[in-house]
Amino acid sequence: MKINVIKSVLDASDALASVNRGRMDAVGLTCINILSAPGSGKTTLLEKSLPMLPAGVRTAVLVGDLQTTRDAERLEHSAAQVVQINTGNGCHLSPSQIERGLDALDLTAIDYLFIENIGNMVCPAAFDLGEHRRAVLLSVPEGDDKVAKYPTLFQKADVILLTKIDLAELLEYNFDRVYDDLSRINTAAPVLRLSMRTGEGLDAWLDWLIAQRPGK
Amino acid sequence: MHEMSIADGVLRAVLDAAGGCGGRRVERVELAVGEMRLVVPEALEMAWQVVSEGTIAAGAELAVVETPMEARCRRCGRQFAPRIDNYLCPGCGLADVDILAGDDIILKSVVCDVEQPSGESKINANASDA
């Protein structure tokens, strides 16, 4: 006997992501999901840039990691609230982990909530967590061919940050190759070039962040 | 290996639908997978075997077909079939789209182990939240 169904398998996951988004909308906070390979500078970006936001802007970070609380410890001085989520062997954060993360935060005291996803260019791209925007990092040492190799990650990005650009000359990085690949995959997301060492591009990142607040 | 989370979702949907099987074993599961969900079929198959163990769907064959991609240009409204690595709108030459199909995983049917020579019994359990 065949039972025809036509039901989205992702309903439960997407429904929970919507619940998360609803909770964040209710208190008017803006949630940015940050995705990239390991070592491309997600933690450093937050560490350096959050203290540069205008005075009075309240930030929080949900930090995903397989093991250790190292990133959370690094961020303690940059954000008012930091919650570590250890996934064990899980290769991406899930909406239910974000739900528990939200439970652990004082949501009424947050303007921006950053989700530092697990370092991985595949799995995190496939899950909506309830965020409002997705920021994707690509660091120069990873190579200029990665947009074409991981198109879905970049297709779903709202902003793309090319990081560690101070190494571009040394590594003979071809920015044009990145832009050329993006011209077929995502022409809507702004591409920002950053160096956390020199501080280059941080202003553009902060401007982008501020522009994401409702009413801005 | 996000296939484990996906297999979990598949199992939930299958067991829901298999209510119509009257508790009989599930023989076959038909799944339409969108390319943008980045599923490796072999990994999903392995994950399926793990999560379905001990349920009425244990050992059920997982038949996976790929859903063709479909997108609508946010700039000019044109509907077209992109590729996983190319979302250029043939109308305006920009890559700024809403994905209409290919970013989903749909359970299409569940086959139960029942002798029923007089054809198929169809229960359309269209998801209320679809």
Interface residues (C-beta under 8 A of the other chain):
Chain A: M1 K2 I3 N4 V5 I6 K7 S8 V9 L10 D11 A12 S13 A15 G90 C91 H92 S94 V122 C123 A125 A126 F127 A148 P151 T152 Q155 L182 S183 R184 I185 N186 T187 A188
Chain B: M1 H2 S5 I6 G9 V10 R12 A13 D16 A17 A18 G20 C21 L31 M36 R37 L38 R74 I84 D85 N86 Y87 L88 L94 A95 D96 D104 I105 I106 L107 K108 S109 V110 V111 C112 V114 Q116 E120 S121 K122 I123 N124 A125 N126 A127 D129 A130
